[in-house]
Amino acid sequence: MVAISDGMLYGWTAPVNPILLSPDSPVKTTQEQADWLETGLMVGSFCGLPITVYLVDKIGRKWSLLYASVSLLVVWIVTATASNIYYILAVRIWAGNTGNMAFVAAPMYVAEIADQKVRGFLSSLIYMMMLLGFILIYSIAPFVPIWAHCLVGAALVVIQLVTFPFMPESPYFLLYKDRPGEAKEALKRFRPAGANIEKEIEDIKLAVERQKTEKGRPQDLIMVPSNRKAIGIMALLNSAQHMSGISVMLMNLHQILQEAESIYMSASTSGIVFSMLMFIAASIASATIDKYGRKTLLITSSTLTGLCLLTIAIYFSVKNAGYQVDGISWIPVVAVMIYGLSFKSGLGMVPIVLTAELFPAKMKAMGMTIADGFYVLSAIVSLQVFQQLSKRYGMQYPFYVFAFSCFVAIVFTHFFIPETKGKTLEEIQQILKGNHAPKRVEEEETAT
């Protein structure tokens, strides 16, 4: 529920900014203020990183999510009732901190409660719910008063606040806090009735005890080779996500399609179709991520995404050179739709799964938060690249930059990212340390 509501906030500016900038706007807004409504969300997310890393390990994954829900409820109430744009900007900045909390705590919680055979699928559901939020905001916001779509977003987090307190905390977190009895009871809740959880709880206990012996200082993310490899992978993957232009698309889709001057589909309709295609692609990726593996999906997705961005860049180059484009104005619409499908089939899904898999328990909150910091910084950079290059030189130039970033991600994925499909969290740690024994055991078991 909190992911759906956060998705609505993330995509909010695409349909709402044109309303705020219109002559009959309910809240008078300048173009500069509208730009800050986009960037402010990411600035707030970056500034909230210390709060995230502290609370996730201090109060736990569950209560961090509930804290995010309360914060989101406040954001929607203020947005619905604001009479001045600065109130909306202030809560947009605060919403960045809230979304940051949700998208660190939720993947951790899911990865730590899930069986390894379905961990990738369950972790990817978080992004699917975020995409559902985009569908909602694109489908509702252009056609109703601002308070009406705020009511929908608030209702979602109220549902979370009413239902989620009854769920148990993560067994990993409980064992890490030396509460073995509660951890065992929690694991029982997450496994089928009558399942023998003794071996699994012992495996988790051993993993947590081993990881507790490792140093947990911030510098150990760099000093310990396996942690350094994990943070390097996530830094580049999270950066690649946004430097492929996804934040720009989600926050400026209506503007981009209006600039393309397509006569085949309105911007509002395109936004709805675009978000629905991303949701379909994410659903397929969720069902296949534990079958085909993380690397295959990443490479395929990055290739198709890069080609779509290159196509859009070439279209704007032709258009801005003065050529008549009426006969080919369908190209940017089709490219944007294929972009939505290809991005969410891998590049938009796999990194959030890997984020929850690559860090040991001692470093997980800190590592995931720093990885999320790269995610946020690259979002800010991508928005600035788009705003500055498109205004000064032309719409095509930011899309050339985004296409190049996708092709860099292909090379990096092929050479540096380990396959984590079917591995326990402990086996993944051993692989990052250069110990491939778990893989050999798995191959022997498969052969047998």
C-alpha positions in Angstrom: 0.0 0.0 0.0 2.8 2.5 0.9 4.5 1.7 -2.4 1.3 2.4 -4.4 0.9 5.7 -2.6 4.6 6.6 -3.1 4.3 5.8 -6.8 1.4 8.3 -7.0 3.6 10.9 -5.5 6.6 10.1 -7.7 4.6 10.5 -10.9 2.5 13.4 -9.6 4.2 16.2 -11.5 3.6 14.7 -15.0 -0.2 15.2 -15.0 -0.4 17.9 -12.3 2.3 20.4 -13.3 0.4 21.3 -16.5 -2.7 22.0 -14.3 -0.6 24.1 -11.9 0.9 26.1 -14.8 -2.4 26.7 -16.5 -4.1 30.2 -16.3 -6.9 28.8 -14.1 -4.5 27.0 -11.7 -6.0 26.4 -8.2 -2.5 27.1 -6.8 -0.5 29.7 -8.8 2.8 28.3 -9.9 5.8 29.5 -12.0 7.8 27.3 -14.3 10.8 27.4 -11.9 8.6 26.3 -9.0 7.2 23.5 -11.2 10.8 22.3 -11.9 11.5 22.3 -8.1 8.4 20.2 -7.5 10.3 17.5 -9.4 13.8 18.0 -8.1 12.6 18.7 -4.5 11.3 15.1 -4.1 14.8 13.8 -4.8 16.6 16.4 -2.7 14.4 15.4 0.2 15.2 11.7 -0.4 18.9 12.4 -0.3 18.7 14.5 2.9 16.7 11.8 4.6 19.3 9.1 4.1 20.8 9.4 7.6 17.3 9.1 9.1 16.7 6.0 7.0 19.9 4.1 7.9 19.3 4.9 11.6 15.7 3.9 11.9 15.8 0.7 9.8 18.4 -0.8 12.2 17.1 0.9 15.3 13.3 0.3 15.3 13.3 -2.4 12.6 12.0 -2.9 9.1 8.3 -3.1 10.1 8.1 0.0 12.2 10.1 2.0 9.6 7.4 1.1 7.1 4.7 2.3 9.4 6.6 5.5 10.1 6.7 6.0 6.3 2.9 5.5 6.1 2.2 8.1 8.7 4.5 10.6 6.9 2.8 9.9 3.6 -0.6 10.5 5.1 0.5 14.0 6.2 1.9 14.7 2.8 -1.4 13.9 1.1 -3.4 16.0 3.6 -1.2 19.1 3.1 -1.2 18.7 -0.7 -5.0 18.5 -0.8 -5.5 21.6 1.4 -2.5 23.8 0.4 -3.4 27.3 -0.8 0.3 28.2 -1.6 2.8 26.4 -3.8 5.5 26.6 -1.1 3.4 24.3 1.2 3.3 21.7 -1.6 7.0 22.1 -2.2 7.8 21.6 1.5 5.8 18.3 1.7 7.2 17.1 -1.6 10.7 17.4 0.0 9.5 15.6 3.0 7.9 12.9 0.8 11.3 12.2 -0.6 12.5 11.2 2.8 9.4 9.0 3.2 9.8 7.2 -0.1 13.4 6.7 0.7 12.5 4.9 3.9 9.8 2.8 2.2 12.1 1.6 -0.6 15.0 0.7 1.8 12.9 -1.0 4.5 10.4 -2.8 2.2 13.0 -4.7 0.1 14.9 -5.6 3.3 11.8 -6.9 5.0 10.7 -8.9 2.0 14.1 -10.4 1.3 14.5 -11.5 4.9 11.1 -13.2 5.2 10.9 -14.9 1.8 12.0 -18.3 0.8 15.0 -18.0 -1.6 13.0 -19.8 -4.4 10.5 -16.9 -4.6 12.6 -14.1 -3.1 13.1 -12.3 -6.5 9.4 -12.5 -7.3 8.3 -11.2 -4.0 10.9 -8.4 -3.9 9.9 -7.2 -7.3 6.3 -6.8 -6.2 7.3 -3.6 -4.4 8.1 -2.0 -7.8 4.9 -3.4 -9.3 2.9 -1.7 -6.6 4.8 1.5 -7.3 3.8 1.2 -11.0 0.2 0.7 -9.9 0.6 4.1 -8.3 1.7 5.6 -11.6 -1.4 4.1 -13.3 -3.6 5.6 -10.7 -2.2 9.1 -10.7 -2.0 9.3 -14.6 -5.6 8.0 -14.8 -7.1 10.2 -12.1 -5.2 13.5 -11.8 -5.8 15.0 -15.2 -9.6 14.7 -14.8 -10.4 15.6 -11.2 -9.6 18.4 -8.6 -6.3 18.0 -6.8 -8.0 17.1 -3.5 -9.7 14.1 -5.1 -6.6 12.2 -6.1 -5.0 13.2 -2.8 -7.9 11.4 -1.1 -7.1 8.2 -3.0 -3.4 8.4 -2.0 -4.3 9.0 1.7 -6.8 6.1 1.7 -4.0 3.7 0.6 -1.7 4.5 3.5 -4.7 4.4 5.9 -5.2 0.8 4.8 -1.5 0.1 5.5 -1.7 1.7 8.9 -4.8 -0.4 9.9 -3.5 -3.8 8.6 0.3 -3.9 8.7 0.8 -3.6 12.5 -0.4 -7.1 12.9 2.4 -8.5 10.8 5.6 -9.9 12.6 9.0 -8.3 12.3 11.7 -9.9 10.1 13.3 -13.0 11.7 16.7 -11.7 10.6 16.2 -8.4 12.5 14.9 -10.2 15.6 17.8 -12.6 15.7 20.2 -9.7 15.1 18.6 -8.0 18.2 19.0 -11.3 20.2 15.3 -12.1 20.3 15.4 -15.8 19.2 11.9 -16.7 20.6 10.2 -13.9 18.6 12.2 -14.8 15.5 11.0 -18.4 15.6 7.4 -17.4 16.0 7.8 -14.9 13.2 9.2 -17.5 10.9 6.3 -19.8 11.7 3.9 -17.1 10.5 5.8 -16.8 7.2 6.0 -20.5 6.4 3.2 -23.1 5.6 1.4 -24.7 8.5 3.3 -27.7 9.9 6.5 -26.8 8.1 9.8 -27.7 9.9 11.4 -24.4 10.5 14.2 -25.6 12.8 16.9 -26.0 10.1 16.0 -22.6 8.5 16.1 -20.8 11.9 19.4 -22.4 12.7 20.8 -21.3 9.2 19.6 -17.8 9.8 21.1 -17.7 13.3 24.5 -19.0 12.0 24.4 -16.4 9.2 23.6 -13.6 11.6 26.2 -14.7 14.1 28.9 -14.9 11.5 27.9 -11.5 10.0 27.8 -10.0 13.5 31.5 -10.8 13.9 32.3 -8.7 10.8 33.0 -5.1 11.4 30.0 -2.8 10.8 31.7 0.6 10.6 30.9 2.9 7.6 34.4 2.6 6.3 34.0 -1.2 6.0 31.8 -0.6 3.0 35.1 0.3 1.3 37.7 -1.6 3.3 36.0 -5.1 3.2 36.3 -6.4 -0.4 32.9 -8.1 -0.6 31.2 -5.0 0.7 33.1 -2.8 -1.7 32.0 -5.0 -4.6 28.4 -4.9 -3.4 28.3 -1.1 -3.1 30.1 -0.7 -6.4 27.5 -2.9 -8.2 24.6 -1.1 -6.6 26.1 2.3 -7.2 26.4 1.8 -10.9 23.1 -0.1 -11.3 21.1 2.5 -9.4 22.8 5.2 -11.3 22.1 3.4 -14.6 18.4 3.2 -13.7 18.0 7.0 -13.6 20.6 7.9 -16.2 18.4 5.8 -18.6 15.9 8.6 -18.2 13.2 6.9 -16.1 12.6 9.8 -13.7 12.6 12.2 -16.6 10.0 10.1 -18.4 7.8 9.6 -15.3 7.9 13.3 -14.3 7.8 14.9 -17.7 6.0 12.4 -20.0 3.2 14.8 -20.9 5.7 17.5 -21.8 7.9 15.2 -23.9 5.0 14.0 -26.0 3.6 17.5 -26.4 7.1 18.5 -27.7 7.0 15.6 -30.1 3.8 17.0 -31.6 2.3 13.6 -32.2 -1.1 13.6 -33.8 -1.9 10.0 -33.0 -2.5 10.0 -29.2 -3.1 12.7 -26.6 -0.5 13.2 -23.8 -3.0 12.2 -21.1 -4.0 9.0 -22.9 -0.3 8.2 -23.6 0.5 8.5 -19.9 -2.2 6.0 -19.0 -1.1 3.5 -21.7 2.6 4.0 -20.8 2.1 3.3 -17.1 -0.1 0.2 -17.9 2.6 -1.2 -20.2 5.2 -0.7 -17.5 3.0 -2.6 -15.1 2.5 -5.5 -17.6 6.3 -5.6 -18.2 7.0 -5.6 -14.5 4.5 -8.4 -13.9 6.2 -10.6 -16.5 9.6 -9.8 -15.1 8.5 -10.7 -11.6 7.3 -14.0 -12.9 10.5 -14.8 -14.7 13.2 -13.2 -12.5 13.7 -16.4 -10.6 13.6 -18.5 -13.8 15.9 -16.7 -16.3 18.1 -14.9 -13.8 19.1 -11.3 -13.0 21.8 -10.9 -15.6 19.8 -12.0 -18.6 17.0 -9.7 -17.8 19.3 -6.8 -17.2 21.3 -7.1 -20.4 18.1 -7.6 -22.6 16.3 -4.7 -20.9 19.3 -2.3 -21.1 19.7 -3.1 -24.9 16.1 -2.5 -25.8 15.8 0.6 -23.5 19.0 2.1 -25.1 17.6 1.6 -28.6 14.3 3.3 -27.7 16.1 6.3 -26.3 18.3 6.5 -29.3 15.3 6.5 -31.6 13.6 9.3 -29.6 16.9 11.3 -29.8 17.1 10.9 -33.5 13.5 11.9 -34.0 14.0 15.1 -32.1 17.2 15.8 -34.0 15.2 15.5 -37.3 12.3 17.6 -36.0 14.6 20.4 -34.6 16.6 20.5 -37.8 13.4 21.9 -39.5 12.2 18.8 -41.3 8.5 17.9 -41.6 7.7 15.1 -39.2 3.9 14.8 -39.4 4.2 11.5 -41.3 6.5 10.0 -38.7 5.1 11.6 -35.5 4.0 8.1 -34.4 7.6 7.2 -33.8 8.2 8.9 -30.4 4.8 7.5 -29.1 5.8 4.0 -30.1 9.3 4.4 -28.8 8.1 5.7 -25.4 5.7 2.7 -25.1 8.4 0.1 -26.0 10.7 2.0 -23.6 8.2 1.4 -20.8 8.0 -2.3 -21.6 11.7 -2.8 -22.0 12.8 -0.7 -19.0 10.5 -2.4 -16.5 11.3 -5.9 -17.8 14.8 -5.7 -16.2 16.6 -2.5 -15.7 13.7 -1.1 -13.6 13.2 -4.3 -11.6 16.4 -6.2 -11.0 18.4 -3.5 -9.1 15.8 -3.4 -6.3 16.0 -7.2 -5.9 19.8 -7.2 -5.9 19.9 -4.3 -3.4 18.3 -6.6 -0.8 20.5 -9.6 -1.7 24.1 -8.3 -1.8 24.7 -6.8 1.6 25.4 -8.8 4.8 23.1 -8.3 7.8 25.6 -6.1 9.7 26.0 -3.7 6.7 22.5 -4.1 5.1 20.9 -0.9 6.3 23.9 1.2 5.7 24.8 -0.4 2.4 21.2 -0.2 1.1 20.9 3.4 2.2 24.1 4.4 0.5 23.0 2.5 -2.6 19.8 4.4 -2.4 21.8 7.6 -2.2 23.4 6.9 -5.6 19.8 6.2 -6.8 18.6 9.6 -5.6 21.7 11.5 -6.8 21.5 10.1 -10.3 17.8 11.0 -10.3 18.7 14.6 -9.5 21.5 14.6 -12.2 19.2 13.1 -14.8 16.5 15.7 -14.2 19.1 18.5 -14.4 20.5 17.0 -17.6 17.1 17.0 -19.1 16.0 20.4 -17.9 19.3 22.2 -18.8 20.1 20.4 -22.1 16.6 20.5 -23.5 16.2 24.2 -22.7 19.6 25.3 -24.0 20.3 23.0 -26.9 17.3 20.9 -27.8 15.2 18.0 -26.7 17.4 15.4 -28.5 20.6 15.9 -26.4 19.4 14.5 -23.1 18.1 11.4 -24.8 21.5 10.8 -26.5 23.0 10.9 -23.0 20.4 8.5 -21.6 20.9 6.1 -24.5 24.7 6.0 -24.0 24.2 5.3 -20.2 22.1 2.2 -21.1 24.9 0.8 -23.4 27.4 1.3 -20.6 25.1 -0.6 -18.2 25.2 -3.6 -20.7 29.0 -3.9 -20.5 29.1 -3.5 -16.8 26.4 -6.1 -16.2 28.1 -8.7 -18.4 31.5 -8.4 -16.7 30.9 -7.5 -13.1 27.5 -8.6 -11.8 27.2 -12.1 -10.2 24.1 -14.2 -10.8 22.1 -14.5 -7.5 19.2 -16.6 -8.8 18.5 -19.5 -6.5 21.2 -18.6 -4.0 20.6 -18.1 -0.3 21.7 -14.7 1.2 24.6 -16.5 2.8 25.7 -18.1 -0.5 25.6 -14.7 -2.1 28.0 -13.4 0.5 30.4 -16.2 -0.1 30.3 -15.5 -3.9 31.1 -11.9 -3.3 34.0 -13.0 -1.1 35.3 -15.1 -4.0 34.3 -18.4 -2.5 32.4 -20.3 -5.2 31.9 -23.5 -3.1 28.1 -22.9 -2.8 27.9 -22.9 -6.6 29.7 -26.2 -6.9 27.5 -27.7 -4.3 24.4 -26.5 -6.2 25.8 -28.0 -9.4 26.4 -31.3 -7.7 22.9 -31.4 -6.3 21.5 -30.6 -9.8 23.6 -33.4 -11.4 22.4 -35.8 -8.7 
